[in-house]
Structures are given as structure tokens and as C-alpha cells.
Amino acid sequence: MAAPKIQPGTAPRSVTILGSTGSVGCNTLDLIRRAPDRFSLVALTAHENVALLAKQARQFRPEIAVIGNDDKFDALVDELEGTGIKAAAGRQALVEAASRPSDLVMGAIVGAAGLQPTLEAVRRGATVALANKECLVCAGDLMMREVEKHGATLLPVDSEHNAIFQVFEFDRADAIRRIILTASGGPFRASPLEKLAAVTPEQAVAHPNWDMGAKISVDSATMMNKGLELIEAYHLFPVTAEQIEIVIHAQSVIHSMVEYVDGSVLAQLGSPDMRTPIAYTLAWPDRMATPAQQLNFAEIGSLTFEDVDKARFPAPFMAREALQSGGAAPTILNAANEVAVCGFLDRKIGFLDIAGVVGETLERYTHSRIDTLDDVYATDAAARRLAQEIVATLV
């Protein structure tokens, strides 16, 4: 990615939130609620949580509220009756919401459903705060070509990439030796290897530092989340895959680091609160206050680091191999992982089977090119079918 360009905006800054009822969307609205003079809402979208979407719309008064599930349209209309807020539904309505003029688009729709709306925002040259992993994991080359072609700006929302963004000198990228992604190591960082096979879904979702959804928590437990972040970092920053490293930092105080050729290492530190990186993207290039807890360094005492053990955490190594293979491999990796995690949460397979399903899917799927969104959707669907077949053999 080239140096980010500051887009001209208005005061207050107009914002569209794609995926307003999820964790990132709700935290974004919490920050906007605390600084109402700085922001105005253009559009809010959700998949099917009509009640929460309507509640948000009534409070923040966007021009339009969109529900992705067509079957929920009448319910949304009823909820917004008399407000003057336009209601819409369906996949195309999500794309149209992204195309509406706004200074910033928060791309927080989870999964493949977020690809097309986010790409639409990019194609109108918007500033996009990106919280959707699939945009770069499954369609990274395509997405970054469109960013360059249309002069859009991507601001990473993930705490790790946001940390890197804050200390990465884009105009001196040749002076950067490496990027260091930090990982908490999840709840099983120190568990005996022989006990991992008996891990339950309840144990896997109990993250020691972050409050996250079930799927993301399991990804943290396997460290697949860090593998996906490695792929994202490759697309977001002008470095090679070999310049991106992962280190376990159990305290989750340092959110990532950038090392320069002179030996200097710049790090971004903060309490584990997603409102910090979200606020950075909302106010960029300025900053805004957040309710995030201040760090007490005396209380923290010490910061520790460990290498990633491949025997315990094969997932990030699979992700690196998929990135190096190129083409559809990262898309296949992501699809297989989602199927495997779902199988684990449904108690169909064991914790250690997650990596096994991903690895076998990558081995058995014939890799192809990713040139269009249709290629992404087709590869994703086929990889999911294959992974489901593999899961079925383990049940």
C-alpha cells in the first residue's frame, strides 16, 4: 500500500457504518455518541438484527438504514415508521449504501458478505476503515489493485494492523527491516500438549485478555487469527512476506511493532480495548478521546515475549505457506478454517482437528487464480464444500 492520502472532508465528518450491529459497529457508534459534534451518520447496515438496527437509526438519525436479509424489510419499515429515515433491504441495497457520499466508511460486515459493499466504497475513492478480514485474506490482490486505481485510502481497524499503521513511515519504507505482529497466545499458550485434544468449545472461547465472539476467540486459541493477520499485513504495508514476523506477547499491551534498519523498534501500546483503534480511524489524521483504560506501567510490571511453537500452533505456519503459494490459497485457507471452527463449536470435531481440516483442504483443493469477486465466491464455496466433506469423515 502506498502512503495514505488525507481525503478532504467536512465538519462534522460524515460516516457510513457497514455492519453497525456487530462488535466493531457498536463500538464505533459508542465513540460517535460521545462526540456528536464531530460526526454525522449517512447510512447504517446490518444483516438481520432489525431491532438493534432500528434502535441505532432512531438514535443517530442516518439518511438510510439497510437490512441485508430481504425477509426483514417489512419489519424494518415498521420499526422506522414516522422517523423519515429511509429503509432498504437486500444485497444490492448494501452496495448502494456503500456508494453514498460520505467522508469515511467503516467496513465492519463480517465474512464474504462484506466484500462487495467494501469494494464499492473503495471504487468511489472513499476513506475506508477496514475491519473485514475477508477483503484482504480472500481478495487482497484484487482489493489493493482497486485501492490504487481509484485513489482510495485504507485505514486498518484490527488492533495489530492499526498499531503498525501508527508507527509505519510509508515514505521511508526502504528503511524498515521487519514488522512484528504480537499475539496473546490465547488460553492454551502454556497448556500441556497432550491435553489440547480434550479442549472444549467453552474453554476455547474464554480469551484471557479480549472480549470477542466465539469464532474469533477460537481463531485466537489456534493462532489462526495471527496467520490471517499476517496475510492482511502483507497487503496493507509495502513489505515482503519474509519481513513479517509473529511473536507471542501474553499481556496484550504492545499491539505490534515496526523495526527499522538502524535498530530502532517503534511500538504502539494500549489497553486491550477496540475503541482505541476504531477511534484512530474515525478521527484520522487527528485523534479523539476514548474511554479506554489508561495503562498503569507499575502495575503491569513486566512485558514478556515468546516464539511461536509450530507443534502447538501450526495454523499461522499454514497461513504463511498459503500466502507464499499465492492465487486462491489464502481464500481456501480462510474458508476451510471457518468450516472447521464451526465444526468444533458444534462439537463435531476436536480442537486439534481444526488445523487438520484446514491442512487437508489445502492439500486436496486445486489452486486457481483470483481475478474477480466471482472467483473469490466460487473458490470460497468449493473450499467450504470440500472442508465439510472432510469434517464429515471425522464425526
C-alpha positions as CSV (number, residue, x, y, z in Angstrom):
1,M,0.0,0.0,0.0
2,A,1.2,3.5,-0.9
3,A,1.3,6.3,1.7
4,P,-2.2,7.0,2.8
5,K,-3.8,10.1,1.3
6,I,-5.7,12.5,3.6
7,Q,-9.1,12.9,2.0
8,P,-10.9,16.3,2.2
9,G,-13.9,16.2,4.4
10,T,-16.5,18.3,6.1
11,A,-17.2,19.2,9.7
12,P,-18.8,17.2,11.1
13,R,-17.3,14.2,9.4
14,S,-19.9,12.1,7.6
15,V,-19.7,8.3,8.3
16,T,-21.3,5.2,6.9
17,I,-21.1,2.0,9.0
18,L,-21.4,-1.2,7.2
19,G,-22.2,-3.7,9.9
20,S,-23.4,-1.4,12.6
21,T,-24.9,-4.1,14.9
22,G,-21.7,-6.2,15.3
23,S,-19.0,-5.5,17.9
24,V,-17.0,-3.1,15.8
25,G,-20.1,-1.3,14.6
26,C,-21.5,-0.9,18.2
27,N,-18.1,0.4,19.4
28,T,-18.0,2.8,16.6
29,L,-21.4,4.2,17.5
30,D,-20.4,4.4,21.1
31,L,-17.5,6.7,20.2
32,I,-19.7,8.8,17.9
33,R,-22.2,9.1,20.7
34,R,-19.5,10.6,22.9
35,A,-18.5,13.2,20.2
36,P,-21.8,14.1,18.5
37,D,-20.5,17.4,17.1
38,R,-17.7,15.7,15.2
39,F,-19.7,13.1,13.2
40,S,-22.9,12.7,11.3
41,L,-24.3,9.4,10.0
42,V,-25.1,8.7,6.4
43,A,-26.0,5.0,6.5
44,L,-26.2,2.1,8.9
45,T,-26.4,-1.5,7.7
46,A,-27.0,-4.9,9.4
47,H,-27.5,-8.5,8.3
48,E,-30.7,-9.4,10.2
49,N,-30.8,-7.7,13.6
50,V,-33.7,-5.4,12.8
51,A,-34.5,-4.4,16.4
52,L,-30.9,-3.2,17.1
53,L,-30.5,-1.5,13.7
54,A,-33.8,0.4,14.1
55,K,-32.8,1.4,17.6
56,Q,-29.5,2.7,16.3
57,A,-31.1,4.5,13.5
58,R,-33.6,6.3,15.8
59,Q,-30.8,7.5,18.0
60,F,-28.2,8.5,15.3
61,R,-30.6,9.6,12.5
62,P,-28.8,8.3,9.4
63,E,-30.2,9.0,6.0
64,I,-30.8,5.3,5.4
65,A,-30.9,2.0,7.3
66,V,-30.3,-1.2,5.3
67,I,-31.0,-4.8,6.4
68,G,-29.2,-7.4,4.4
69,N,-31.9,-10.1,4.8
70,D,-34.7,-9.3,2.3
71,D,-37.2,-11.1,4.6
72,K,-36.7,-8.5,7.3
73,F,-37.6,-5.5,5.1
74,D,-41.2,-5.1,6.3
75,A,-40.1,-5.3,9.9
76,L,-37.5,-2.6,9.4
77,V,-40.1,-0.4,7.7
78,D,-42.5,-0.8,10.6
79,E,-39.7,0.0,13.1
80,L,-38.8,3.2,11.3
81,E,-42.3,4.4,10.6
82,G,-42.6,8.1,11.2
83,T,-38.9,8.8,11.5
84,G,-38.2,10.0,8.0
85,I,-35.3,7.5,7.8
86,K,-35.3,5.5,4.5
87,A,-35.4,1.7,4.8
88,A,-33.9,-0.7,2.3
89,A,-33.0,-4.4,2.2
90,G,-31.0,-6.9,0.2
91,R,-27.5,-7.4,-1.1
92,Q,-27.8,-4.6,-3.7
93,A,-29.0,-2.2,-1.1
94,L,-25.9,-2.8,1.0
95,V,-23.8,-2.0,-2.1
96,E,-25.8,1.2,-2.7
97,A,-25.4,2.3,0.9
98,A,-21.6,2.0,0.5
99,S,-21.8,4.1,-2.7
100,R,-23.5,7.0,-0.9
101,P,-21.2,10.0,-0.5
102,S,-19.6,10.0,3.0
103,D,-16.2,11.0,4.3
104,L,-15.5,7.7,5.9
105,V,-16.9,4.1,5.5
106,M,-16.5,1.7,8.5
107,G,-16.3,-1.7,6.7
108,A,-17.3,-4.0,9.5
109,I,-19.6,-6.5,7.8
110,V,-18.4,-10.0,8.8
111,G,-17.5,-12.6,6.2
112,A,-17.8,-12.7,2.5
113,A,-20.9,-10.6,2.6
114,G,-18.7,-7.6,3.3
115,L,-16.6,-8.0,0.1
116,Q,-18.8,-6.3,-2.5
117,P,-20.0,-3.3,-0.3
118,T,-16.5,-2.6,0.8
119,L,-15.2,-2.8,-2.7
120,E,-17.9,-0.4,-3.8
121,A,-16.7,2.2,-1.2
122,V,-13.1,1.7,-2.5
123,R,-14.2,2.3,-6.1
124,R,-15.7,5.7,-5.2
125,G,-12.3,6.6,-3.7
126,A,-13.5,6.7,-0.2
127,T,-11.5,6.6,3.0
128,V,-12.3,3.1,4.3
129,A,-11.7,1.9,7.9
130,L,-11.3,-1.8,7.2
131,A,-12.5,-4.3,9.8
132,N,-13.4,-7.1,7.4
133,K,-10.7,-9.7,7.2
134,E,-12.0,-11.4,4.1
135,C,-11.4,-8.3,2.0
136,L,-7.6,-8.8,2.2
137,V,-7.3,-12.5,3.1
138,C,-9.6,-13.7,0.3
139,A,-9.3,-10.9,-2.2
140,G,-6.1,-9.0,-1.2
141,D,-4.6,-8.6,-4.6
142,L,-7.9,-7.5,-6.2
143,M,-8.7,-5.1,-3.3
144,M,-5.4,-3.4,-3.4
145,R,-5.5,-3.0,-7.2
146,E,-8.8,-1.2,-6.8
147,V,-7.5,0.9,-3.9
148,E,-4.6,2.1,-6.1
149,K,-6.8,2.5,-9.2
150,H,-9.4,4.7,-7.5
151,G,-7.2,6.6,-5.1
152,A,-9.0,5.2,-2.0
153,T,-7.4,5.2,1.5
154,L,-7.5,2.1,3.7
155,L,-7.2,2.6,7.5
156,P,-6.8,-0.7,9.3
157,V,-9.1,-1.3,12.3
158,D,-7.6,-4.5,13.7
159,S,-5.6,-3.6,16.7
160,E,-2.4,-5.1,15.3
161,H,-2.5,-3.5,11.9
162,N,-3.7,-0.2,13.4
163,A,-0.7,-0.3,15.7
164,I,1.6,-0.9,12.7
165,F,-0.1,1.9,10.8
166,Q,0.6,4.3,13.6
167,V,4.3,3.8,13.6
168,F,5.0,2.8,9.9
169,E,6.8,5.5,7.9
170,F,5.3,4.9,4.4
171,D,7.6,7.5,2.8
172,R,10.6,5.6,4.2
173,A,9.5,2.0,3.7
174,D,13.0,1.1,2.5
175,A,14.3,1.8,6.0
176,I,12.1,-0.8,7.6
177,R,13.7,-4.1,8.5
178,R,10.6,-6.0,9.7
179,I,7.1,-5.9,11.1
180,I,6.4,-7.8,14.3
181,L,2.8,-8.9,14.9
182,T,2.2,-9.6,18.6
183,A,-0.1,-12.4,19.7
184,S,-1.6,-13.2,23.1
185,G,-1.2,-16.9,22.6
186,G,-4.8,-17.4,23.6
187,P,-5.9,-19.6,26.6
188,F,-3.7,-22.6,25.8
189,R,-0.3,-21.0,25.4
190,A,1.0,-22.9,28.4
191,S,-1.3,-25.9,28.4
192,P,0.4,-29.4,28.1
193,L,0.2,-30.5,24.5
194,E,-1.3,-33.8,25.5
195,K,-4.4,-32.0,27.0
196,L,-5.2,-30.0,23.8
197,A,-7.2,-32.8,22.2
198,A,-9.7,-32.6,25.1
199,V,-10.3,-28.9,24.8
200,T,-14.0,-27.9,24.9
201,P,-15.6,-25.0,23.0
202,E,-16.3,-23.3,26.3
203,Q,-12.6,-23.3,27.2
204,A,-11.6,-22.2,23.7
205,V,-13.8,-19.1,23.7
206,A,-12.6,-17.9,27.2
207,H,-9.9,-15.5,25.9
208,P,-7.7,-14.2,28.8
209,N,-7.5,-10.6,27.5
210,W,-10.0,-9.7,24.8
211,D,-13.8,-9.9,24.8
212,M,-14.5,-11.4,21.3
213,G,-17.1,-13.5,19.5
214,A,-16.9,-17.3,19.5
215,K,-15.3,-17.7,16.1
216,I,-12.6,-15.1,16.6
217,S,-11.8,-16.5,20.1
218,V,-11.3,-20.0,18.7
219,D,-9.0,-18.4,16.0
220,S,-7.0,-16.8,18.8
221,A,-6.8,-20.2,20.6
222,T,-5.4,-21.9,17.5
223,M,-3.5,-18.7,16.5
224,M,-5.1,-18.8,13.0
225,N,-6.1,-15.2,13.7
226,K,-2.4,-14.3,13.6
227,G,-1.9,-16.2,10.3
228,L,-4.8,-14.3,8.8
229,E,-3.3,-11.0,10.1
230,L,0.0,-11.9,8.5
231,I,-1.7,-12.2,5.1
232,E,-3.5,-8.9,5.8
233,A,-0.3,-7.1,6.8
234,Y,1.4,-8.3,3.6
235,H,-1.3,-6.4,1.5
236,L,-1.6,-3.4,3.8
237,F,2.1,-2.5,4.1
238,P,4.9,-2.3,1.5
239,V,7.0,-5.2,2.8
240,T,7.7,-8.8,1.8
241,A,6.2,-11.8,3.5
242,E,9.6,-12.6,4.9
243,Q,9.7,-9.2,6.7
244,I,6.6,-10.1,8.7
245,E,7.2,-12.0,12.0
246,I,4.9,-13.1,14.8
247,V,5.8,-13.2,18.5
248,I,3.7,-14.2,21.5
249,H,3.2,-11.4,24.0
250,A,0.8,-12.7,26.6
251,Q,0.0,-9.3,28.2
252,S,-1.6,-7.8,25.1
253,V,-0.1,-4.4,25.9
254,I,2.1,-4.0,22.9
255,H,-0.2,-4.4,19.9
256,S,2.5,-4.7,17.3
257,M,5.9,-3.2,16.4
258,V,8.0,-2.0,13.4
259,E,11.8,-2.4,13.4
260,Y,13.9,0.0,11.3
261,V,17.3,-0.7,9.8
262,D,19.1,1.4,12.4
263,G,17.9,-1.0,15.1
264,S,15.1,1.3,16.4
265,V,11.8,-0.6,17.2
266,L,8.7,1.5,17.4
267,A,5.7,0.0,19.2
268,Q,2.1,1.1,19.9
269,L,0.9,0.3,23.4
270,G,-2.5,0.5,25.0
271,S,-5.1,-1.4,27.0
272,P,-7.0,-4.2,25.1
273,D,-9.9,-2.1,24.0
274,M,-11.1,-2.0,20.4
275,R,-12.3,1.6,20.8
276,T,-8.7,2.8,20.6
277,P,-8.0,1.6,17.0
278,I,-11.6,2.5,15.9
279,A,-11.2,6.0,17.3
280,Y,-7.9,6.4,15.5
281,T,-9.6,5.6,12.1
282,L,-12.6,7.8,12.9
283,A,-10.6,10.9,13.7
284,W,-7.6,10.2,11.4
285,P,-5.3,12.1,10.8
286,D,-6.3,13.7,14.1
287,R,-7.1,11.9,17.4
288,M,-10.1,11.8,19.7
289,A,-10.7,10.9,23.3
290,T,-11.9,7.4,24.2
291,P,-13.0,5.7,27.5
292,A,-10.2,3.1,27.1
293,Q,-8.5,2.4,30.4
294,Q,-5.1,4.1,30.8
295,L,-2.1,1.8,31.2
296,N,-0.5,1.6,34.6
297,F,3.0,0.6,33.9
298,A,4.0,0.0,37.5
299,E,1.0,-2.4,37.8
300,I,1.9,-4.2,34.6
301,G,5.4,-4.7,35.9
302,S,7.0,-6.6,33.0
303,L,6.3,-7.5,29.4
304,T,7.3,-10.9,28.1
305,F,7.8,-12.4,24.6
306,E,7.9,-16.0,23.3
307,D,8.5,-17.6,19.9
308,V,5.5,-19.4,18.3
309,D,5.8,-23.2,18.8
310,K,4.8,-24.9,15.5
311,A,3.9,-28.1,17.2
312,R,1.4,-26.2,19.4
313,F,0.3,-23.7,16.8
314,P,0.5,-25.0,13.2
315,A,-2.1,-22.6,11.9
316,P,0.0,-19.4,11.4
317,F,2.6,-21.5,9.6
318,M,-0.1,-22.8,7.3
319,A,-1.2,-19.2,6.6
320,R,2.3,-18.2,5.7
321,E,2.6,-21.1,3.3
322,A,-0.8,-20.2,1.7
323,L,0.4,-16.6,1.3
324,Q,3.6,-17.7,-0.4
325,S,1.7,-20.1,-2.6
326,G,-0.5,-17.2,-3.8
327,G,-3.5,-17.4,-6.0
328,A,-6.6,-18.9,-4.3
329,A,-4.6,-20.5,-1.4
330,P,-5.5,-17.8,1.2
331,T,-9.2,-17.9,0.1
332,I,-9.1,-21.7,0.6
333,L,-7.4,-21.4,3.9
334,N,-10.0,-19.0,5.2
335,A,-13.0,-21.0,4.0
336,A,-11.7,-24.3,5.4
337,N,-10.9,-22.6,8.8
338,E,-14.4,-21.2,9.1
339,V,-15.9,-24.6,8.4
340,A,-13.5,-26.3,10.8
341,V,-14.2,-23.8,13.6
342,C,-17.9,-24.2,13.1
343,G,-17.5,-28.0,13.3
344,F,-15.6,-27.6,16.6
345,L,-18.1,-25.2,18.1
346,D,-20.8,-27.7,17.2
347,R,-18.8,-30.5,18.9
348,K,-18.5,-32.5,15.6
349,I,-14.7,-32.4,15.7
350,G,-12.0,-31.9,18.3
351,F,-9.8,-28.8,18.8
352,L,-6.8,-30.3,17.2
353,D,-8.9,-31.4,14.2
354,I,-9.3,-27.7,13.2
355,A,-5.8,-27.5,11.8
356,G,-6.1,-30.9,10.3
357,V,-9.2,-30.0,8.3
358,V,-7.5,-26.8,7.0
359,G,-4.4,-28.6,6.0
360,E,-6.2,-31.4,4.2
361,T,-8.4,-28.9,2.4
362,L,-5.4,-27.0,1.1
363,E,-3.7,-30.3,0.0
364,R,-6.8,-31.6,-1.9
365,Y,-8.0,-28.4,-3.5
366,T,-6.6,-27.5,-6.9
367,H,-5.4,-23.9,-6.6
368,S,-6.5,-21.3,-9.1
369,R,-6.3,-17.6,-9.8
370,I,-8.3,-14.9,-8.1
371,D,-9.1,-12.1,-10.6
372,T,-12.7,-11.1,-9.8
373,L,-15.1,-11.2,-6.9
374,D,-16.9,-14.1,-8.7
375,D,-13.6,-16.0,-8.5
376,V,-13.5,-15.4,-4.7
377,Y,-17.1,-16.5,-4.2
378,A,-16.6,-19.7,-6.4
379,T,-13.4,-20.7,-4.6
380,D,-14.9,-20.0,-1.2
381,A,-18.0,-22.1,-1.9
382,A,-16.0,-25.0,-3.3
383,A,-13.4,-25.0,-0.5
384,R,-16.3,-25.0,2.1
385,R,-17.9,-28.0,0.4
386,L,-14.6,-29.9,0.5
387,A,-13.9,-28.9,4.1
388,Q,-17.4,-30.0,5.1
389,E,-16.8,-33.4,3.5
390,I,-13.6,-33.7,5.5
391,V,-15.3,-32.8,8.7
392,A,-18.0,-35.4,8.0
393,T,-15.3,-38.1,7.9
394,L,-14.3,-37.1,11.4
395,V,-17.7,-37.1,13.0
